[in-house]
Amino acid sequence: SSGINAEYGYLIKIHSFVMRILPLIHRALPRAHEAFMCREFRPMLLSFKKAFTMNFSYRMFKFIFTSIGFITKESVRAMESQGVDNLDKMFFYLFCEQTKTFIDECVSRADLISYSYESLLADPAAFTSHFLDHIGVGSQFTELALTAMKEDSQKNSWLSKKEVDKRSQATVTILEEDVEFARDLAERHFGIELEEKNLGIVGLPNLWNEKK
């Protein structure tokens, strides 16, 4: 979620792990322009596992995320009551929880816009131009933004593409039983329908489409 406040002119980027505070942000910054980025879950999880989880256990990630405030102890109890017992299930639960927060906020906020990561890949220029206009920065910075996106934002860090590729020579997979768990959890607990192949959200509200 991103926004630029019209009066003070500052840009905020919120990590999806703290989406639970979105209603609070709406009360604090009622006039901010906002955008929500959502990616299909299967490729997102595979990418995340490749970068982060090759050497971390579910227990370790749960400890880290609660320690830094990405998730609350209440969220841990809630997810484990739904059968979450490994990393893939935990990330999927959080993915649904974050998305449901945005969907619920859209009920009273028709001005909120959602973007799919896949639309960025399909047409970077159209996506970037619309996004920059929407948040109030202005599409005149599209070329600058596109140039910046070609660079490795994590260059010279342990999350650089070179370092991630070096660490993750093994094949990264998702168990089909966890995929079935994800489908059931999304529909039963969150009321969210998923696409068949890559587990994208069906019917995400206020979704921008460059073909419109």
Solvent accessible surface area in square Angstrom, and as a share of the most:
residue,aa,sasa,rsa
1,S,23,0.15
2,S,21,0.13
3,G,6,0.06
4,I,30,0.15
5,N,10,0.05
6,A,73,0.57
7,E,104,0.47
8,Y,156,0.59
9,G,49,0.47
10,Y,89,0.34
11,L,103,0.51
12,I,55,0.28
13,K,165,0.70
14,I,20,0.10
15,H,83,0.37
16,S,48,0.31
17,F,24,0.10
18,V,35,0.20
19,M,2,0.01
20,R,100,0.37
21,I,69,0.35
22,L,2,0.01
23,P,46,0.29
24,L,99,0.49
25,I,27,0.14
26,H,16,0.07
27,R,170,0.62
28,A,71,0.55
29,L,30,0.15
30,P,87,0.54
31,R,147,0.54
32,A,8,0.06
33,H,75,0.34
34,E,10,0.05
35,A,6,0.04
36,F,13,0.05
37,M,84,0.38
38,C,13,0.08
39,R,64,0.24
40,E,37,0.17
41,F,6,0.03
42,R,53,0.19
43,P,34,0.21
44,M,59,0.26
45,L,3,0.02
46,L,57,0.28
47,S,52,0.34
48,F,47,0.19
49,K,34,0.14
50,K,76,0.32
51,A,19,0.14
52,F,59,0.25
53,T,13,0.08
54,M,72,0.32
55,N,129,0.66
56,F,81,0.34
57,S,62,0.40
58,Y,36,0.14
59,R,195,0.71
60,M,90,0.40
61,F,10,0.04
62,K,46,0.19
63,F,136,0.57
64,I,58,0.29
65,F,9,0.04
66,T,36,0.21
67,S,72,0.47
68,I,104,0.53
69,G,30,0.29
70,F,53,0.22
71,I,5,0.03
72,T,41,0.24
73,K,141,0.60
74,E,109,0.49
75,S,15,0.10
76,V,18,0.11
77,R,147,0.54
78,A,41,0.32
79,M,0,0.00
80,E,70,0.31
81,S,85,0.55
82,Q,44,0.20
83,G,37,0.36
84,V,5,0.03
85,D,92,0.48
86,N,45,0.23
87,L,22,0.11
88,D,15,0.08
89,K,31,0.13
90,M,0,0.00
91,F,14,0.06
92,F,3,0.01
93,Y,6,0.02
94,L,4,0.02
95,F,12,0.05
96,C,0,0.00
97,E,50,0.22
98,Q,21,0.09
99,T,2,0.01
100,K,65,0.27
101,T,26,0.15
102,F,5,0.02
103,I,42,0.21
104,D,69,0.36
105,E,30,0.13
106,C,15,0.09
107,V,131,0.75
108,S,94,0.61
109,R,41,0.15
110,A,95,0.73
111,D,75,0.39
112,L,1,0.01
113,I,37,0.19
114,S,0,0.00
115,Y,2,0.01
116,S,25,0.16
117,Y,62,0.23
118,E,52,0.23
119,S,12,0.07
120,L,24,0.12
121,L,112,0.56
122,A,78,0.60
123,D,52,0.27
124,P,60,0.38
125,A,47,0.37
126,A,33,0.26
127,F,11,0.05
128,T,5,0.03
129,S,36,0.24
130,H,64,0.29
131,F,43,0.18
132,L,18,0.09
133,D,81,0.42
134,H,33,0.15
135,I,2,0.01
136,G,43,0.41
137,V,46,0.26
138,G,13,0.13
139,S,39,0.25
140,Q,137,0.61
141,F,90,0.38
142,T,16,0.09
143,E,125,0.56
144,L,121,0.60
145,A,27,0.21
146,L,27,0.13
147,T,79,0.46
148,A,63,0.49
149,M,93,0.42
150,K,170,0.72
151,E,117,0.52
152,D,55,0.29
153,S,105,0.68
154,Q,79,0.35
155,K,138,0.58
156,N,144,0.74
157,S,41,0.27
158,W,135,0.47
159,L,43,0.22
160,S,7,0.05
161,K,141,0.60
162,K,149,0.63
163,E,54,0.24
164,V,16,0.09
165,D,46,0.24
166,K,117,0.50
167,R,80,0.29
168,S,11,0.07
169,Q,146,0.65
170,A,63,0.49
171,T,120,0.70
172,V,32,0.19
173,T,83,0.49
174,I,21,0.11
175,L,105,0.52
176,E,109,0.49
177,E,126,0.56
178,D,9,0.04
179,V,3,0.02
180,E,100,0.45
181,F,34,0.14
182,A,3,0.03
183,R,53,0.19
184,D,73,0.38
185,L,0,0.00
186,A,0,0.00
187,E,127,0.57
188,R,133,0.48
189,H,78,0.35
190,F,18,0.08
191,G,65,0.63
192,I,8,0.04
193,E,111,0.50
194,L,21,0.10
195,E,75,0.34
196,E,134,0.60
197,K,157,0.66
198,N,38,0.20
199,L,1,0.01
200,G,3,0.03
201,I,21,0.11
202,V,63,0.36
203,G,70,0.67
204,L,15,0.08
205,P,33,0.21
206,N,61,0.31
207,L,71,0.35
208,W,31,0.11
209,N,62,0.32
210,E,49,0.22
211,K,167,0.71
212,K,188,0.80
